[in-house]
Each structure stands twice: as structure tokens, then as C-alpha cells.
């Protein structure tokens, strides 16, 4: 992949930073750096990191060992994140990375809401960067990043209340419209906190979310899910742009990683991400009057990449890359409109 050198250098600079900063905000450095490379802006990685690194906290130190016997007890314990990284790093040092990814992906999927989906997003970015460097003997920084990504997912693991496994007959658009919606989201700075509190007040959420039909092709259904929530981001995102864009970036990141995983993991991945996307809508769409979709010709993708870089905002960069990936498969202008909207809203 062009830009491997820039990505490796960036990952090296980020290696001493922790997975969160500022009291629970996720470190987007590795994800945004990889997204910039995918957007053809590898030359912007170093300058972007010059500013972003100033926000970040130092990496925490290991305190105890996670083992094959006790790993379940360590799930969801953020204070054990360095222990998780060490445990998974040992596995990645002795086994092919695809084998480690295939083992831990299904174990962690029930906790996909971890850190507002940043566990699965960061893991997908790390895995696809490794796949792009399959023949590169210097893939060490990317291998280390996969350990950190999986470790963050495990340490921040959280299961949402209620089951939403598809068993109905609604397509994704109708299934979204059938969801119960809170009058307004509960208080809380962090998305995961609001999701847990909001769903606890929505006892009918699971049954409503289960009305979506079983996907015939889970991988393509995951892409369709991302497309539907791209339109939702355009309609509802002005109220809470960062919240709603995760219902796009998470399924797109997972969709991009599915070719690197055993085929049987596509369906549970879709089910888990539908539950999270539906929860984001159910908890946060109340009280918002949706905007109509933009009209007129959308900006060119090249211009959108320039806009995202100019914002300096990690979420705008990641959403633009996700929309570019979707647009490459389905050239719907909604994806270009969404990338433009993200830069407009987050470029302040």
C-alpha cells in the first residue's frame, strides 16, 4: 500500500500513547493516520500528528497478566488495557495475525459497543493495514497496533442491554422507522454511557430492533446498513455529528475487515453492528427534525479529501475515508454529501 512508510512512522510516534485521553475520549491517532493513507494523503500524516499528539496521554503500564485462564475476568476492565496488549502481543508474536484476529473477533463481538465502537473500528483499521503490508518485512509497527487495537476492544468491552438479533421481515429503512425513540438523549458526555442509560429506559428496543429481516448476504447487508445510516447522518447529524457518524464508520470499518476473517463471522458481525446503530438512533434521534438530503451536484472526492485534511478533525477524516470506500462500490452522491457535511460541521 502506498504510504506504508508514513503509516509506520506515524504508528511509531503513537506507540507511547494510551488508548484514551481527556477522561474517556478514544485515541484516534492510528485510525486517522491509516485513513489519511487510504485517502491518498500520506504526506499529511506527519503534520496532522504534530498537532494531535499534544492531546494524548502516555500509555499505561501493565499491572498483572492476562492469561488463557483468566481473560474473561479481565473483559471490560480498562485499567487492564496494558495487560491485554501484552497478552495479545505475545500471541501475535508467535502466531499468524489472521489466526489471532479470527480467534478474538467473535469473542469480542458481543461487546462491540466498547468505547462507542472504537474497539472494532481501530481493530479493522489495524487489520487492513497489515493485509496491505503482507509482503512487507517491516510490518512490526502494524502488528503492534493490532495488539493495541484488540486490547482496547477487550479492555473497554461492554454489552448493551436487550437482544436485537434479526428475525423479522422489514428492510433496514423500515426497521429504523419502527424503532422506539427517546424524547431526548440522557445526560452524559460519553456515547457509551448515554447508550446504556437510554436503552435501560427503552424496554421495547430489543423486540423492535429484531423486526429487521435476516440478511441473505451479511457482508452486503452491512454495506447497506452503512448506506442507510449515512443518510441518517445527513438528516440528524447536525444535532450530534460525532454520535451519528459512528453508525457509519463502524459498519464500514467492519465491512472492510470481513475479507480477512472466516466467512461465518459475517452474520454475527452484521447482527452486532445493527444493534449498535439502531441503539444510536433510538437513543439520540428524539427531538430532532431531520434535514432534507442536499440537492445539486456533490463535491468531487479529491476535494473532499482536501477538506477533511484541512479540518484537522479525526472524525471528519475517518468519515470521509469511509464514505469514499462506500462510494467506490455504489456511486451514490449521498456518500459525498455526507463527507462534505462532516467537514463543515467538525472543521470549526
C-alpha positions as CSV (number, residue, x, y, z in Angstrom):
1,X,0.0,0.0,0.0
2,X,1.4,3.4,-0.9
3,X,2.1,5.3,2.2
4,X,3.3,2.4,4.3
5,X,6.4,4.3,5.4
6,X,4.3,7.3,6.5
7,X,1.9,5.0,8.4
8,X,4.8,3.1,10.1
9,X,6.4,6.3,11.1
10,X,3.1,7.6,12.5
11,X,2.4,4.4,14.4
12,X,5.9,4.6,15.9
13,X,5.2,8.1,17.1
14,X,1.9,7.0,18.6
15,X,3.4,3.9,20.3
16,X,4.0,5.6,23.6
17,X,0.4,7.0,23.8
18,X,-2.5,5.5,25.7
19,X,-5.8,4.3,24.1
20,X,-7.8,7.2,25.7
21,X,-7.3,10.7,26.8
22,X,-9.2,13.6,28.4
23,X,-11.3,11.4,30.7
24,X,-12.6,8.7,28.3
25,X,-12.1,10.0,24.7
26,X,-10.6,7.5,22.3
27,X,-7.2,8.0,20.8
28,X,-7.9,8.2,17.1
29,X,-4.3,8.6,16.0
30,X,-3.7,5.2,14.5
31,X,-7.2,5.1,12.8
32,X,-6.9,8.6,11.3
33,X,-3.3,8.0,10.1
34,X,-4.4,4.9,8.3
35,X,-7.4,6.7,6.8
36,X,-5.3,9.5,5.5
37,X,-3.1,7.0,3.7
38,X,-6.2,5.4,2.2
39,X,-7.3,8.8,1.0
40,X,-4.0,9.3,-0.8
41,X,-2.9,11.9,1.8
42,X,0.1,10.0,3.3
43,X,2.0,13.3,3.1
44,X,-0.4,14.8,5.6
45,X,0.1,12.2,8.3
46,X,3.2,13.7,10.0
47,X,1.8,17.2,10.1
48,X,-1.5,16.0,11.4
49,X,0.1,14.0,14.2
50,X,2.2,17.1,15.2
51,X,-0.9,18.7,16.5
52,X,-2.8,15.6,17.6
53,X,-0.1,14.1,19.7
54,X,-0.3,17.1,22.1
55,X,-3.7,15.9,23.3
56,X,-2.8,12.4,24.2
57,X,-1.9,10.7,27.4
58,X,1.0,8.4,28.0
59,X,0.5,4.7,27.6
60,X,-0.5,3.0,31.0
61,X,1.8,0.4,32.4
62,X,0.9,-3.3,32.8
63,X,-0.1,-4.3,36.3
64,X,-0.9,-8.1,36.0
65,X,-1.0,-10.9,33.5
66,X,-4.0,-11.7,31.3
67,X,-3.9,-15.4,30.6
68,X,-5.7,-18.1,28.7
69,X,-7.4,-19.0,32.0
70,X,-8.4,-15.6,33.3
71,X,-9.1,-13.4,30.2
72,X,-12.9,-13.4,30.7
73,X,-12.5,-11.8,34.1
74,X,-10.4,-9.1,32.5
75,X,-13.0,-8.1,29.9
76,X,-14.3,-4.6,30.2
77,X,-11.7,-3.5,32.7
78,X,-10.0,-0.5,31.2
79,X,-7.4,-0.5,33.9
80,X,-6.1,-3.8,32.5
81,X,-5.6,-2.4,28.9
82,X,-1.8,-2.7,29.1
83,X,-2.1,-6.2,30.4
84,X,-4.4,-7.0,27.4
85,X,-1.9,-5.5,25.0
86,X,0.9,-7.6,26.4
87,X,-1.2,-10.8,26.3
88,X,-2.3,-10.2,22.7
89,X,1.1,-9.1,21.7
90,X,2.5,-12.4,22.8
91,X,0.0,-14.2,20.6
92,X,0.8,-12.0,17.6
93,X,4.5,-12.6,18.1
94,X,4.1,-16.4,17.9
95,X,1.1,-16.9,15.5
96,X,-0.1,-15.5,12.2
97,X,-2.0,-12.3,12.8
98,X,-5.0,-13.6,10.8
99,X,-5.3,-16.5,13.2
100,X,-5.3,-14.2,16.3
101,X,-7.8,-11.9,14.7
102,X,-10.1,-14.8,13.8
103,X,-9.9,-16.0,17.4
104,X,-10.7,-12.7,19.1
105,X,-13.1,-11.1,16.8
106,X,-16.0,-13.4,17.7
107,X,-15.1,-13.3,21.4
108,X,-15.3,-9.6,21.5
109,X,-18.3,-9.0,19.1
110,X,-20.9,-9.1,22.0
111,X,-19.0,-6.1,23.4
112,X,-18.9,-4.2,20.1
113,X,-20.3,-1.1,21.7
114,X,-17.0,-0.8,23.5
115,X,-15.7,2.8,23.6
116,X,-18.5,3.9,21.3
117,X,-17.4,1.2,18.7
118,X,-13.8,2.4,18.6
119,X,-12.6,-1.0,19.6
120,X,-13.9,-2.7,16.4
121,X,-13.1,0.4,14.3
122,X,-9.5,0.5,15.4
123,X,-9.1,-3.2,15.0
124,X,-10.4,-3.1,11.5
125,X,-8.0,-0.3,10.5
126,X,-5.1,-2.2,12.0
127,X,-6.0,-5.5,10.3
128,X,-6.5,-4.0,6.9
129,X,-3.2,-2.1,7.2
130,X,-1.5,-5.4,8.0
131,X,-3.2,-7.0,5.0
132,X,-1.9,-4.2,2.8
133,X,1.7,-4.9,4.0
134,X,1.5,-8.7,3.8
135,X,4.8,-8.9,1.8
136,X,6.5,-6.2,3.8
137,X,9.1,-7.4,6.2
138,X,8.8,-4.2,8.2
139,X,5.2,-4.8,9.3
140,X,6.2,-4.7,13.0
141,X,4.5,-1.4,13.9
142,X,1.3,-2.6,12.3
143,X,1.5,-5.9,14.2
144,X,1.9,-3.9,17.4
145,X,-1.0,-1.7,16.5
146,X,-3.3,-4.7,16.1
147,X,-2.4,-5.8,19.6
148,X,-3.2,-2.4,20.9
149,X,-6.5,-2.3,19.0
150,X,-7.7,-5.7,20.1
151,X,-6.5,-4.9,23.6
152,X,-8.5,-1.7,23.7
153,X,-11.6,-3.5,22.5
154,X,-11.2,-6.1,25.2
155,X,-10.5,-3.7,28.0
156,X,-13.4,-1.4,27.1
157,X,-15.8,-4.3,26.3
158,X,-19.4,-3.5,27.1
159,X,-22.6,-5.4,26.2
160,X,-25.7,-3.4,25.5
161,X,-29.0,-4.4,27.2
162,X,-31.5,-6.3,25.1
163,X,-31.1,-8.7,22.1
164,X,-31.7,-7.4,18.6
165,X,-30.9,-10.4,16.5
166,X,-32.8,-10.1,13.2
167,X,-35.9,-12.3,12.9
168,X,-38.5,-10.1,11.2
169,X,-39.4,-9.0,7.7
170,X,-38.5,-5.3,7.5
171,X,-35.8,-3.8,5.3
172,X,-33.2,-1.6,7.1
173,X,-35.0,1.7,6.3
174,X,-38.4,0.4,7.6
175,X,-36.7,-1.2,10.6
176,X,-35.2,2.1,11.6
177,X,-38.5,3.8,11.3
178,X,-40.0,1.1,13.6
179,X,-37.6,1.8,16.4
180,X,-38.8,3.5,19.6
181,X,-37.1,6.8,20.2
182,X,-36.5,8.6,23.4
183,X,-37.8,12.2,23.7
184,X,-34.3,13.3,24.2
185,X,-31.0,11.6,24.9
186,X,-30.0,11.0,28.5
187,X,-27.3,13.2,30.0
188,X,-23.7,12.0,29.7
189,X,-20.6,13.2,27.9
190,X,-19.6,9.7,26.6
191,X,-21.7,7.9,24.0
192,X,-21.5,4.5,25.6
193,X,-22.8,6.0,28.9
194,X,-25.8,7.5,27.1
195,X,-26.5,4.3,25.2
196,X,-26.6,2.1,28.3
197,X,-28.8,4.6,30.2
198,X,-31.1,5.2,27.1
199,X,-31.6,1.6,26.4
200,X,-32.4,0.9,30.0
201,X,-35.3,3.3,29.6
202,X,-36.4,1.6,26.4
203,X,-37.7,-1.9,27.3
204,X,-39.2,-2.4,23.9
205,X,-36.0,-1.7,22.0
206,X,-34.8,-5.3,21.5
207,X,-38.2,-6.5,20.2
208,X,-38.4,-3.5,17.8
209,X,-34.8,-3.9,16.5
210,X,-35.4,-7.6,15.9
211,X,-38.1,-6.8,13.3
212,X,-35.4,-6.3,10.7
213,X,-35.1,-9.2,8.3
214,X,-32.3,-11.8,8.3
215,X,-29.7,-10.8,5.8
216,X,-29.3,-13.0,2.8
217,X,-25.7,-11.8,2.3
218,X,-24.5,-10.4,5.6
219,X,-21.5,-8.6,4.1
220,X,-23.6,-6.7,1.6
221,X,-26.2,-6.1,4.2
222,X,-23.5,-4.5,6.4
223,X,-22.7,-2.2,3.5
224,X,-26.4,-1.4,3.1
225,X,-26.6,-0.7,6.8
226,X,-23.8,1.9,6.5
227,X,-25.5,3.4,3.5
228,X,-28.8,3.9,5.4
229,X,-27.0,5.5,8.3
230,X,-25.1,7.8,6.0
231,X,-28.5,9.2,5.0
232,X,-29.4,9.3,8.7
233,X,-26.2,11.2,9.5
234,X,-27.2,13.8,6.9
235,X,-30.7,14.1,8.3
236,X,-29.9,14.1,12.0
237,X,-26.2,14.7,12.4
238,X,-26.2,18.4,12.8
239,X,-27.6,17.9,16.3
240,X,-24.9,15.4,17.3
241,X,-22.5,14.8,14.4
242,X,-19.9,12.6,16.3
243,X,-22.6,10.4,17.7
244,X,-24.4,9.7,14.4
245,X,-21.3,9.3,12.3
246,X,-20.2,6.2,14.3
247,X,-23.2,4.4,12.8
248,X,-21.4,4.8,9.5
249,X,-17.7,4.4,10.4
250,X,-18.2,1.3,12.5
251,X,-20.0,-0.9,9.9
252,X,-17.8,0.4,7.1
253,X,-14.7,-0.5,9.1
254,X,-16.1,-3.9,9.9
255,X,-17.1,-4.4,6.2
256,X,-13.6,-3.7,5.1
257,X,-12.2,-6.3,7.5
258,X,-14.6,-9.1,6.7
259,X,-12.5,-10.4,3.8
260,X,-9.7,-11.0,6.4
261,X,-12.0,-13.2,8.6
262,X,-13.6,-16.6,8.3
263,X,-16.9,-16.3,6.4
264,X,-19.1,-17.5,9.2
265,X,-18.2,-14.3,11.2
266,X,-20.1,-12.1,8.7
267,X,-23.5,-12.7,10.1
268,X,-22.7,-12.1,13.8
269,X,-20.8,-9.0,12.8
270,X,-23.8,-7.7,11.0
271,X,-26.1,-8.5,13.9
272,X,-23.9,-6.8,16.4
273,X,-23.5,-3.6,14.4
274,X,-27.2,-3.4,13.6
275,X,-27.9,-3.5,17.3
276,X,-25.4,-0.6,18.0
277,X,-26.5,1.5,15.0
278,X,-30.2,1.0,16.0
279,X,-29.3,1.9,19.6
280,X,-27.5,5.1,18.5
281,X,-30.7,6.1,16.6
282,X,-33.2,5.1,19.3
283,X,-31.3,7.0,22.0
284,X,-30.3,10.1,20.1
285,X,-32.8,10.9,17.3
286,X,-35.6,12.1,19.6
287,X,-36.5,15.8,19.4
288,X,-34.5,16.3,16.1
289,X,-36.3,17.5,13.0
290,X,-34.4,15.7,10.2
291,X,-33.0,17.9,7.4
292,X,-33.7,17.0,3.7
293,X,-30.9,15.5,1.7
294,X,-28.8,18.1,-0.1
295,X,-29.6,18.9,-3.7
296,X,-27.3,19.8,-6.5
297,X,-24.0,18.2,-7.6
298,X,-21.8,16.9,-4.7
299,X,-18.2,17.9,-4.4
300,X,-15.6,15.7,-6.0
301,X,-13.9,13.1,-3.9
302,X,-10.5,14.7,-4.4
303,X,-11.9,18.0,-3.0
304,X,-13.5,16.2,-0.1
305,X,-10.2,14.6,0.9
306,X,-8.6,18.0,0.9
307,X,-11.4,19.4,3.0
308,X,-11.1,16.6,5.6
309,X,-7.3,17.2,5.9
310,X,-7.9,20.9,6.2
311,X,-10.2,20.5,9.1
312,X,-7.6,18.6,11.1
313,X,-10.5,16.7,12.7
314,X,-10.0,13.0,13.2
315,X,-13.8,12.2,12.8
316,X,-14.0,14.2,9.6
317,X,-11.0,12.3,8.2
318,X,-12.4,8.9,9.1
319,X,-15.9,9.6,7.8
320,X,-14.5,10.9,4.6
321,X,-12.5,7.7,4.1
322,X,-15.5,5.6,5.0
323,X,-17.7,7.5,2.5
324,X,-15.0,7.2,-0.2
325,X,-15.0,3.4,0.3
326,X,-18.8,3.2,0.1
327,X,-18.9,5.5,-3.0
328,X,-16.3,3.3,-4.7
329,X,-18.8,0.4,-4.5
330,X,-22.0,2.3,-5.0
331,X,-21.6,5.8,-6.6
332,X,-24.5,7.4,-4.8
333,X,-24.0,11.1,-4.1
334,X,-25.3,10.7,-0.6
335,X,-21.8,9.5,0.4
336,X,-20.1,12.6,-1.0
337,X,-22.7,14.9,0.6
338,X,-22.1,13.2,4.0
339,X,-18.3,13.7,3.7
340,X,-18.8,17.3,2.9
341,X,-21.3,17.7,5.8
342,X,-18.8,16.2,8.3
343,X,-16.1,18.6,7.3
344,X,-18.5,21.5,7.5
345,X,-19.7,20.5,11.0
346,X,-16.4,19.4,12.5
347,X,-14.0,21.8,10.9
348,X,-14.7,24.6,13.4
